[in-house]
């Protein structure tokens, strides 16, 4: 077994000898600094590769103080205030963190006052800088008003988090925007100088580029608004004016504020916001390419951290290739983020930063068992995805000295590092067998591959875990996964796609909202299914209330949602049936947050249904949770919600095969126990049967020809065959 390489660890000038010991134990061949630390002067002696964090738009406060007019901006909405008289005063910064943000009183032309009761823009208001208020004259009694104001970003949001978490006392980092001419020139000059001043650095770890994802703090220094995909912090006058000149129209504050939704990725995106995103992405790619060229001229590699100031550098976007990066690194929250990282095109290698982060909120006295447990959870969920598409490297972040105090944790990381190397060495980039090709259909398509149903990266949210579980399950299943948009459907569905999945809440970008009012899209999918393909809907798929239907493709799914309009119509299809999809189910199915008021159409097979305890079984008040429907030569499946679990992943796997009409092919490169999974690598002639549980398991393994063999696996074992 290879016990050296593919691992990056953090270090700093106060922990040199400890770094050497742990690097040897973990087989680390690279070291990196962490935000708030300094690399040792002899860092090149610690590892073969030295990563050095590089900030393009923060870190040089001297420059930021000389050019305060070139700081970043954002559009914010004030609190909603009800007019109780003709004159109304609104304190614009109420609820916001004054150390992070300040009203841009010098650019009032971008400000707007909105009557939220009518939706109209209000004239006749005055800004009072001294009081920090906007005064509205002739307000309409009992109408609700807000102020959309441009704000200066005077403290970098990510440093705020690190600063407050770690009780730092260092300088608060200012920001500067390369859309302005002085900063544009400065960042290129400083890049060259920095490379010359850091000869020990092999890899410039950009953390990240020009524009931070939207992260706003409240008056208590707590997170107020976070959107990992948000373009809300790239709205400086320089950018807005350049956009207006190129596109021939101006972006308003309300285009970004969006009634307080801030055009987040759950909103169906309109043309204006898509135009602006494209404009920013082109500007970022061109600017970053200039910096990367300098890095390469200096004989160093350029690595992008997928996080922090990554906006406009979307790795599945149209312009990512032009940046000519060597590598990407990102935080691993589970299988979804592994696939999000490992499938990024146009880079030489992909690295994942595993959890837990070595910060004092986890590494404090008495918390070692919890730290080990978090490490194991993170690794087990990530490992499923790496059996399908592995990362090239793994690593950790934070303060290594903190982790070193937990010997059990250090030992367990050593085991994981060795297992990671064994996985990569076993099949590398060999393509695993996939019996099904599935496409996730939403408004974002390929541009947000593996990124749907996220708010703050891969954090758990009550409203989305029932949907995000679909992606988590797919990340480790033996299927080929694509991401398509509604525009892609109009162009023609790829011939290799067997099944389309549409998942999400009604009217969101992930379910599709108004896209389902497009007859061309609806007819194309309906025809495609009837020709012999599969369609799986989860939650409120194809939802757009129209002509007596809630689900536009109810005829395909075999179910619809009752919203009160058809209560007068009795529903008698309430008999639960045995089915191929539920053959491995043992006990109650977990639908997460679930979906209520779903009923089956006549002819649909009801696979699971729940009845209220208040009524007798023979009263037609059952709520369908899972259903299967034949539609022409094709098939539709409905599921109320599917948070990730091994059992639910198996349900999805069976649903994919059934909807594609390929049930007879499922038991190829297959493991019968849902707590285990099998991957097959034809190029290598190898199978990997993985126990995803912490207990020993027995299973029946089927090879690619369908031949069966019983196996006994130890806890968390990978059995290579």
N, C-alpha and C positions, 0 to 999 in steps of 0.2 A: 504493500500500500504506500502511495505517495504521501508523505507527511510534511511536505514543504511547498509553499507557494499558494497563490490565488487568494491571499488573505491580507487585509489592510487593518491596521490598528491605530488608535490615536496615541499621541505622545505629547509631551511638553518639556520645557527646560528643567522642571523640578522633579522629573521622574525618569531619568535616563537609565539607571541600572535596572530599575523595575521593568522598564520597557524591554530591555535586552532579555530578561528572564522570560517574560510572557511571550515575546516574539518567538523565542526558541520553543516554548511549550505549544504554542498555537501554529507554528510553522509559518508565521507571517513574513512576507517578502516585501511589504510596503508599510510605511508609516505616514500619518497625516496629522495636521494640527486640528484643533477644534476652536470654534468661535470663542474668543476671549483668552486664548493661550498663545504662547510663542514657541516655535520649534527650537530644540537644543542647537547649540553652535556646532556640535559634532553629529548632527542628524544623519549625515550620509554614512556614518558607521553603523547605524542601527538597522538598515534594511537596504535592499537593492533599489527600491523606488521610493522617492520622497514626494508626497503630495503636499502642496501648499495652497491654502485657501486664498482665493483672490476675489475681492469685491470690486466690481466695476463702478458702481454708483454710490458707494458709501465707504467710510473708513478714513477719508482725508478731510478732517474737519476744518483744516486751514483753508482748503479750497472752498468748502461749503460756506464758510463764513464770509469769504471774499465775494461770493456770487450767490447771495440769498435769493435773488430773483430767478435763479436757474434751478431751484429746488423742484421736487415733484409736487404734483397737485392731485386733488381728487374732488369729485362732486359729492356733497352730502345733503341729506334732507333733514331739516329741523324737526323737532317734535311737532305733532299735530295739535293745533290750538283752535278752539271754538270761539268764534266772535260773539261776544255778549253785548257789544255796542258798536258804534260806527268806527271807532278807532281801536286798532288791535296792534299790540306790540309782541314780537316774537324774539326770544333770545336764541340766536342761531346755534351757539355752542353748547346749549344745555344738553347734558347727557354724553358729551364727548370729552376725550382726554386732552386737556390743554397742553400737556407736555409733548403730545404727538402731533397735534393739529392746531392750525390758527386760521381764522377767516382771511381770505385773500381780498382785502378791502380795495386793493389796487386794480382789480379786474371785475368790477361790479357788472360790466356788460354781459358777463356769462351767468349772472345770477337770475333766478326767476322766483316769483311768488305765484303759487298755484292755489286756486280755490278748488279744494279736493271734492267739494260737494257737487260742483258743476263740471270740474275738470278743465276749467278755463285758466289762461294766464292772466294775471292781475297787473294792471298798470296803476300808477299813482301810489308808489311806496317809496320810503326813504330809508337809507342805511345810516345808522348812528354808530360810528366806530367806537366812540367813547363808552357807550353803554353796552356795546356788543349786540344791539338789537336792530331789527327791521320794523319800521312803523308803517302800518297799512291804514290809509285813509279811506273812508266810505266803504268799510267792510259790510258784507251782507250778514244780517243778524242770524245767528245759529248756523252759519256756514263754517266748514272746517278749512283751515289754511295751513300751508307749509311754505318754508323758504328752501329752494334749491340753491345752495351756495357753493362756490369754489373755495376749497381750503388748501392751505400750504401744508405739506407733510414735513415737519421739522425734526422728527426723530424716526429712525428706521423701525418699522413694526416688528421685524424678527428680533432685532436687538432688544427691543422692549421686553419681549417674552423671555429671552435669555437673561437679560439684566435683572428682571424682577424675580425669576425663578432661582437664580444663583446669588442674589444679594450683591450684585456687582456695584462698584463705586467708580468705574472707569468713565471716560468721556462718553456722552450720549451721541451716537453717530448721526450726523446730518446726511442728507441725500442731495444728489445733483443729477439733472436730467440731460442726457446727450442730444435731445432734440434741440437744445439751445446751442448756438455756435461755439461759445467759449468752452463749454464742457465737452462738446464733440471733439474739439482739437485736443483738449487736455487728456482725455482718457486714452488716446492713442500714444501721446508722448509719454504718459506715465506707465503705460503697459510696457513699452520698450525699456524704460529705465528700471522698472521693477524686475524684469527678466534679467537684466544685467546685474542687478543688486542681489539676486538669489541664484547663484550658480549651482547650489546644491539641489535645487528643485528640478525633478524630472517631469512632474505632472502639475500643470497649473489647474487647480480645481476651482473653476468658476462657480461662485456661490451667490447669485448666478449671474445674470446679465444686466438688463436695463430697467425692468419694471416688476415690482413686487406684486404677488397676488393680493387680492383685496383683504386687508386685515386692519380693522378699525377697533380701537379700544374705547371703553366708556370712562366716565369721570372718576371711577375707582381704580383705573388701571387694569381692568379685566377686559377680556375679549367681548366686543359688542357685536361685530359683524365679521364673518370670515367666509370667503369664497375662494377656494383653491384655484379656480379657473377664472377669477374675476379680472376684467380689464379696467376696473374702476380707478386704479392708481396710475394710469397713463393718459391723463387728460390735460396736459399743460397747454397754455396758450400757443406755444410753438407747434405742438402736434396738431391742435385743433385748427390752426390757421393753415398749416400745410395740407391737412385733409381737405379743407374747404376749397383751396386752390386746385387740388387735383380732381376732386369729385364734383365740384360745382354746386355743392350745397353744404350747409353748416350743421354740425351736430349740436343739439340743445342739451342743456343739463338734464332735462327730463328723459332724454334718450338713454342716459346712463342710470339715472335714479329710478325710473320705471315704477313710479308710484310707491317706492320703498322696497321693491324687489331687487333693484340694482342689476337688472338684466342677467340674473344668475343662470347657470346652465340648465336648471329645471324649467325655465321659461322657453317657450317656443321662440327661437330667435327670428327677428325681422330683418329686412334687407339692410336697414341703416346700421344696426349693430354688427351685422356680418361684414358689411363694407369696412367699418372701422377696425374690426379685428384683423381683417386682411391687410389693411393699410399699416397697422402697427406691426404685424408679423413681417411684412416686407422690410420695414424700417429696421426692425431688430436684426433680421438675418443679414442685411447689408452691413450694419454697424458691427455686429459680432464677427462677421467674416474678416473685417479689417483687423480686429484684435487677434483672432486666431492666426491669421497670416503672420503677424508679428511674433506670436508664440512659436510657430513653426520655424521661422527664420532664426530664432534663438536656440533651436535644437531641443525644444520641449514639446510635450504632448498637451493637448487642450481637452479637459474633461468638464462636462456640464453636470452640475447638481440639479436634478429634477425637483425643484422646490424653490422657495424664497423668490428671487427676482426672475422667475422663469417665464413670465407672461410675454407672449409674442414669439416664444421659441418652442412652440408646441411640437413635440417630436414626431407626431404623425401628420403634421401639417404640410402644406405645399412647399414651404421654403426651408425646411429643416436641413435638407441635403446641402444647401448652399453655404451653410456655416462651416462645413468641412471639419467637424469635430472628430476627435479620436475616440472619445469614450463618454459614457453617461454613468451617473451614480444616483441612486435614490433610496429613500427609506422603504423598507419592506414591512408592510402591515399584514400581509397574508399572501395567499396564492394570486389574488388579483394583481397586486403591485409587482409580484415577481414577473408575471406575464407582461404587464405594462412596461416594465424595464427591459426584459430579455428580448422582446420582439421589436424594439426600436431599430429602425433601419439606418444605414449610412454611417455607422460607427464601428470601430474595430473590436471594442469590448464593452461589456455591461457589468456593472457592479451594484450589489445591493447592500445597504446599511441595515443590519438587523437590529432588532429590539431585544432587550431594553437599552435605551440610551444611558450612558454612564453619567447620569446627573444625580444630585443629592435627593431628588424627589423619589428615587427608587433605591439608591445605594446609601442607606442609612443603617445604623446599628439595629440589629434584630430583624432585618428584612431580607436576609439571604434566601430563605426558602421561597418567598414570593418572587424574588428576582430570578431564581432558577425556574420556577413555574412559568413565568412570563416568557423566558427564553425558550422553554420547551414548546409552549403553545405557538409561539411565533415560528419556530423551526418546523414543527409538524405541519402547520397549514401551508407554509412556504414550500416545503419539500414536495408536496403533491404536484404543485405547478412546475417545479424544476425537473420532475420526471418527464414532463412534456416539452419544456423549453428552458434549459438551465441558464442561470446567470454564468458569467465567466469568472467573476470574482465575488467575494463576500467581505464584509468588514463591519466595524462598529464605530460609534462616535461617542464623544464625551470625554470624561477624565479617567484615564486608565488607572490612576492611583486609587480611585474609588472602587473599581471592580476588583482590584488586586486584594482588597481586604476580605473578599468573599471566596475562600479556596474552593468550595463546592461549585461555585459558579465558574471559576477559572477552569476547573477540571472538565465541567460539562461543555464549555465552549471548545475545549481541545478536542473532545469527541466529535462535536458537530463539524468542526473544521475538517477533520479527517473524513467524515462521511460526505461532506460537500465535495471534497476533492475526488473521492471515489466515484461519485455520481457523474461529475464532469468528465473524468478520465474514462469512464465506462462507455459513454456514447457521444459525448461532446455535442457537435451540431448535427448528428445523425437524426433524420426525421422519423419520429415515432409513427407507428401505424395508427390510422384513424379510419374507423368504419363509417363515420357520418361526417358531413360538413354542415355546420349550423351557422346561421347569420343572425346577429342581433340587429334589429331594426329600430332606429330612433332618429331624431332630427340631426344628430351630430355625425353619425356614421363613422367612417374610418378615422376622421380627424380626432376623435376622442376614444380611440380603441382602448378597451379595458378601463375606461374612465367614467362610465356612467354610474349614476346613483352614488356620487361622492359629494361631500360638502367640504370638509376639511381633510383632504387626502382620504385615507381608508378608515377614518374613525367611525365608530358605531353610532348610528342615529336610529331612534325608535321608528321614525316614519319611513325608513328606507331599507332596513336590514332584511325585511321580507323579500325585497327585490334584489338587493345586492348579493344575496345568497345564490341567485342564479349564476352570476358571474364567478363567484367563489367556487361553486360546484364545477362549472365549465373549465376553470383554470387547471384542474387536475384530471378531467375525464378524457378518455381516449377518443376525442373528436377533434376535428379541425374547426377552428373558430374564426369567423369573419365579422366585420361590422359594416353595416350598410345604412345609407340614409334614404329618405323618401325620394330624393332626387335620383338616387341610384336605381330605385324601383322603376321610375319613369324611363330611364335609359335602357332598362332590361335586366332582369335578375340573372346573375351568373349561372351558367349551366351546371356547375359542380355543386351548387347549394341544394341540400336535401330538405332542410327544415329552416323556417324563419321563426324567431322568437320576438315577441313584442311584449314588453313588461314595464309596468309603472302605473302611477296614478293618472286619472283622467285629466286632460288638458295640460299635462306636463310635456316637455320636449322628449321624454323617454317613451311615454305612451304615444304621443304624436299630436294630440289636440286637434287643431283646425286642419292638419294635414289629411285627416280622415274625412274631410268634406270635399276632397279632390276626387272626382269620379274616375279620373285616369288611374290614380294610384289604387283605389278600391277595386276597380275592374281588373287591373293587372294582377294583383295578388289573388283575387278570387279565381281568375282563370288559371293561374299558376298552380294553386292548390288542387283544383279540379282535374288538372292534367296528371296528378299523381305525386304531389309533394306534401310536406307537412307544415302545419302552422300551430305554434304553441303560444298561448296568451296567459299572462300572469298578472293578477291584480285587476286593473281596469284597462285591458288591451283594446285597441281600436275604438276607444271611447270618444264619442262626439254625439251629443243628444240631437237626434234628427229623425223626423218622420216616424215617431213612435218607438224608436230603438235607441238604446244607450250604447251598445256595442255595434258599430257599423258592420262588422263581420260576424255578427251573431250566427249567421247561416253556416259559417265555417267552424266557429268555436262550439256551436251547439248550445250555447247559453247566452243569457242576457242579464242585465242588472235592472231590478225594479227600483225606480226612483219615485214611485207614487202615481205615475201617469197611467199605468195599466193594472192597477189593483183590482179593477172590476173583471179582469180576465183571469179565470181559474187556471192553476198550474197543477197538473196531475202527475208529471214525470218525477216521482220521488223515490223510486225503488233502487236501492244500491245493488250494483252488480259486480261480480268477480271479473278481473281483467288482467291482461298481461302486464300493464303498467304497475299494478299494485301487488304483484306476486311476492315480492320480497318484504312487504309491509308486515310488521309485527307490532300491533298496538296502535295507539292513536297517532295520527300524522300531525306534525307541527307545522302550522301554516303561518306562524309568526303573528303579525298584527291582523292577519286574516282579511277577508272581504265579506261583507254582509250583503244580503238581499240578492244573491245570484240564484237564478232559477234555470232549469234545463228546458230546452225546447223539445217538442215531441220527436222521438226517434233517437235522441241522444242517450248514450250510456252514462249513467250516473255512477261514478267510482267512489265518491264519498259525499255524504250529506249529513248535516247536523239538524237536530230538532230541538225546539225550545222545550224545557221541562214543564212549561205552563200548559202545554197542550198535549192531547193524546196523539198517538202515532199516526192515526188515520186522517188527521186534519192536514190539509195541504199548506203547511207553513214551513216546510223544510228549506234549509239554505244549502245550496250545492257548493261544495268545496273543490271537487275535482270531477271532470267530465271528459269523455272522449266521443268524437263524432266523425262519421264518415261523410265525405263531401266529394261527390264524383269519384274519381280514382284516388283522391287524396284524403287526408285526415287532419282533423283539428283536435287540440287538447286544451282544456282550460284548467288552471290551478289558481286557487285563491291567494296564495303567497307561498314562498319557499325559502325560508332562511337556511343558511348552510348548516348541514350536518351530514355525516356519512350516509345516513338513511335517506335523507332528502336528495342527496346527490345520486343515489341509486334510482330513486323515483324519476328524476329528470333524465337519467341515462335511458331508462326503459321507455319513457315518453318520447324521447328522440327517435329511438329505433321503431317504436310502434307508429308514430306519425309519419315516418319515412317509408313505412311498409317493409321494413327490413328486420322484422322480429327474428327470423330464422338465422340471421347473421350475427346476432348479438353475442353469442357465446364463442367468440373467436378472440384470442388474446384477452381472456376474461377471468376474473376471480369471483367466485360465487358469494362470498361473505361481504356484505356491504361495508364492513369496517376495513376491508382490504381492497386494493386496486392493482390492476396489471397494466404495464406498458410493454410494448413490443417494438424492437428496433431492427427492422429487416436488414439494414445495411450491416449491422454488427452481428446479426443472428442471435440476439440476446433478448430475454424477457426479464422484467423486474416486477416481482410481486411484493407490494409494500403493505405493511401493517400500519395503519394510521391511528391505532389505539395504543394505550399505555398498558394493555394486558395481552397475554398470549392469545392467539387466534388460530382456529382451524378453518380451512377453506378448500374448495375444489378449484384447481387451476385448469383452464382450458387453453391449449396452444392455438396457433393460427389455423390449424386444420380441424379444431374442435375436439381434439383428444383430451380426455380428462385425467387429472392426477390429484390425489389428496395431499395437502401440505399442512404442516404445523409451523406457525411462525411465532417467534418470541416477541415480546413487547417492542413496538416501533421498529421491527426488523425490516430490512430490504433483502429479499432473496433473489439473487441473480441466477437465472437458469439459461 
